[in-house]
């Protein structure tokens, strides 16, 4: 599986479904994060055979010694809805990986956006 295989799979609902299922058979989950001194976001994406993609985003403040509780949000999305979202977003960067796409869809800023 190459970094751009997901782009080719986007052209067909069946191929994209197969791609996502195969991806999560091999990886079990996809995780990422964004951390700056004052704020953090962590996300995980898993595939559930009944509910589709399950995206969990945890956000919080990095305040030294403070007991601010993190906020956790979970969204469920079918593989086809995810494919349509990708098609409508029209990701222009040919070098964007699937992990990058999930990061963008989860709303996690790029580390260079500080």
C-alpha positions as CSV (number, residue, x, y, z in Angstrom):
1,X,0.0,0.0,0.0
2,X,1.5,3.3,-1.1
3,X,0.8,6.7,0.4
4,X,-1.4,7.7,-2.6
5,X,-3.4,4.4,-2.8
6,X,-6.3,6.1,-1.0
7,X,-6.5,8.7,-3.8
8,X,-7.0,6.0,-6.4
9,X,-9.5,4.2,-4.3
10,X,-11.6,7.3,-3.9
11,X,-12.8,6.9,-7.5
12,X,-15.0,4.0,-6.5
13,X,-17.2,3.3,-3.5
14,X,-16.4,-0.4,-3.5
15,X,-12.6,0.2,-3.9
16,X,-12.6,2.8,-1.2
17,X,-14.5,0.5,1.2
18,X,-12.0,-2.3,0.5
19,X,-9.1,0.1,1.0
20,X,-10.4,1.3,4.4
21,X,-11.2,-2.2,5.6
22,X,-7.8,-3.5,4.5
23,X,-6.0,-0.4,6.1
24,X,-7.6,-1.1,9.5
25,X,-7.0,-4.8,9.3
26,X,-3.3,-4.0,9.1
27,X,-3.2,-1.0,11.5
28,X,-6.1,-1.5,14.0
29,X,-6.3,2.2,14.6
30,X,-4.8,5.4,13.4
31,X,-3.7,8.0,16.0
32,X,-2.3,11.5,15.8
33,X,-1.9,14.6,17.9
34,X,-1.2,18.3,18.1
35,X,0.6,19.7,21.1
36,X,1.6,23.2,21.9
37,X,2.6,24.4,25.4
38,X,-1.0,25.7,26.2
39,X,-3.2,23.3,24.3
40,X,-3.4,19.7,23.0
41,X,-5.6,17.6,20.7
42,X,-5.3,13.8,20.3
43,X,-7.3,11.8,17.9
44,X,-7.8,8.1,17.1
45,X,-9.7,6.5,14.3
46,X,-11.0,2.9,14.4
47,X,-13.2,0.8,12.2
48,X,-16.2,-0.9,13.7
49,X,-17.9,-3.5,11.5
50,X,-21.4,-2.3,12.6
51,X,-20.8,1.5,13.0
52,X,-18.2,2.3,10.4
53,X,-15.4,4.7,11.3
54,X,-15.3,5.9,14.9
55,X,-13.3,9.1,15.3
56,X,-12.4,10.1,18.9
57,X,-11.0,13.6,19.5
58,X,-9.6,14.5,23.0
59,X,-8.8,18.2,23.6
60,X,-7.5,20.0,26.6
61,X,-5.4,22.7,28.1
62,X,-1.8,22.3,29.3
63,X,-2.0,24.5,32.3
64,X,0.8,23.7,34.8
65,X,-0.7,22.2,38.0
66,X,-4.3,23.0,37.0
67,X,-6.9,20.3,37.0
68,X,-8.7,21.2,33.8
69,X,-10.4,18.1,32.5
70,X,-9.9,17.1,28.9
71,X,-13.0,17.2,26.6
72,X,-13.6,14.0,24.6
73,X,-15.8,13.8,21.5
74,X,-16.7,10.8,19.5
75,X,-18.2,10.8,16.0
76,X,-19.3,7.8,13.9
77,X,-19.2,7.9,10.1
78,X,-19.9,5.4,7.4
79,X,-17.0,4.6,5.0
80,X,-19.1,6.0,2.1
81,X,-19.9,9.2,4.0
82,X,-16.1,9.5,4.7
83,X,-15.4,9.0,1.0
84,X,-17.9,11.7,0.0
85,X,-16.4,14.1,2.5
86,X,-13.0,13.5,1.0
87,X,-14.3,14.1,-2.5
88,X,-16.0,17.3,-1.5
89,X,-12.9,18.6,0.4
90,X,-10.9,18.0,-2.8
91,X,-7.6,17.5,-1.1
92,X,-5.1,19.2,-3.5
93,X,-1.9,18.0,-1.9
94,X,-0.8,14.9,-3.8
95,X,1.6,14.0,-1.1
96,X,-1.0,14.0,1.7
97,X,-1.2,10.6,3.4
98,X,-4.3,9.0,4.8
99,X,-3.1,10.0,8.3
100,X,-2.8,13.6,7.1
101,X,-6.4,13.5,5.8
102,X,-7.8,12.1,9.1
103,X,-5.8,14.9,10.9
104,X,-7.4,17.6,8.8
105,X,-10.9,16.0,9.1
106,X,-10.5,15.8,12.9
107,X,-9.8,19.5,12.9
108,X,-6.2,19.1,14.2
109,X,-4.0,22.0,13.0
110,X,-0.8,21.3,11.2
111,X,2.3,21.6,13.5
112,X,3.5,24.4,11.3
113,X,0.3,26.5,11.9
114,X,1.5,27.6,15.4
